[in-house]
Amino acid sequence: MRERAVRIGKPTALFGVITEPDKLDAEKPMVLIFNSGVMHHIGTCRLSVKLARSLADIGLGSIRFDFSSIGDSEARRGGLSFEQSAPIEAAEVMDYLQSKRGVSQFILFGLCSGADAAYTTALVDKRVVGIAQIDAYCYRTKKYYWNYYKGKIFDPLKWFNFVKRKFGERFSPSNSDENDTEEYFEVASYVREFPPQETVAQGLQQLLDRQVAMNVIFTGGEVHYNYPNQYRESFQGQVDFADLLALHYYQESGHIITQPHCQKNVIKELTQWMDGVAKIKQAST
């Protein structure tokens, strides 16, 4: 296995680390490992490093790189949003690997915002033959709401707290004088917005029509998701996944997969799936 730091692109240089087996097969896809939020190329709990090295062990090359303004990559000038700049920068990285390594097919991997970037990049770049996403865009179903509310409806403590909040406010003393002089501070926060469900359904079907393989993993940390097959059911009648979707639900895992046993299982699942996709795509070239 070899690891090499690189800087890609001008005038904005993107920093990345290429991890590859001693002998790279250019007929197999390489894997692009995206940032998760503002986390740099090491990944949450070193997830990106562990995945890259696991892939090298089975003969697949990868690059874990920082988008502009994240980690060790420089800031990009201009007014492009992350949603607009991410596919452009991913294309720059693929151009580099195609020029320097002779690879023409790619698998994209990301968690949270990285999952979003994998989806949007795949839509505009036909070199992408597979996407792996952790906590991707998801939408609530009737079964989701039943699972969500059934625990609350039959829990006496939930009702007690509800009544206490509802009627406690009515009889609590007013602190209007204090509120008039109290200073308030607003804390900035990041809000991830999902596109309309119909838009994502159309995009997914476009990818499936191109035979792009998909591996979608959800964790118990994703509040919009609460049962194993929700992803398929939310797009029922809109998207024909056929046999191109591998879907998993790690309910015991947090969003950034801090639990060692969960991370081990996720890396094993992703490595095996990417190996299978690579072999299929290699055979078809």
VENQUIRA-V355717 format. One line per field, one symbol per residue. ss: DSSP state (h for helix, s for strand, l for the rest). psi: psi as a letter, one per 30 degrees, with the letter a starting at -180 (. if undefined). burial: I if it has 16 or more other C-alpha atoms within 10 Angstrom, else O. A space follows every 50 residues. Layout:
# VENQUIRA-V355717
ss=???
psi=???
burial=???
This chain:
# VENQUIRA-V355717
ss=lssssssslllllssssssslllllllllssssllsllsllllhhhhhhh hhhhhhhllllssssllllllllllllllllhhhhhhhhhhhhhhhhhhh hllllsssssslhhhhhhhhhhhhlllssssssslllllllhhhhhhhhh hhhllhhhhhhhhhhhhhhhhllllhhhhhhlllllllllllllllhhhh hhhhhhhhhlllsssssssllllllllllhhhhhllllllllllssssss lllllllllhhhhhhhhhhhhhhhhhhhhhhhhhl
psi=kkkkklkklkfjkkkljkkllejkjffkllkkjlljbgkafelkhgeeee eeeeeefggkllkjlklkgkbgklkkllgkleeefeeeeeeeeeeeeeef fgkfkkkkklkcfeeeeeeeeeefjffkfkkkkkiaklkkleeeeeeefe feegjeeeeeeeeeeefeeegkkkheeefefkkkkkkklkkkkklkeeee eeeeeeeefghkkkjkkklffjfgkglegeeeefgkfekjfbgfkkklji efklegifkeeeeeeeeeeeeeeeeeeeeeeeff.
burial=OOIOOOIIOOOIIIIIIIIIIOOIIIIIIIIIIIIIIOOIIIIIOOIIII IIIIIIOOIIIIIIIIIIIIIIIIOIOOOOOOOOIIIOIIIIIIIIIIOO OOIIIIIIIIIIIIIIIIIIIIIOOOIIIIIIIIIIIIIIIOOIOOOOOO OOOOOOOOOOOOOOOOOOOOOOOOOOOOOOOOOOOOOOOOOOOOOOIOOI IOIIIOIIOOOIIIIIIIIIIIOIIIIIOIIIIIIOOIIIIOOOIOIIII IOIOIIIOOOOIIOOIIOOIIOIIIOIIOOIOOOO
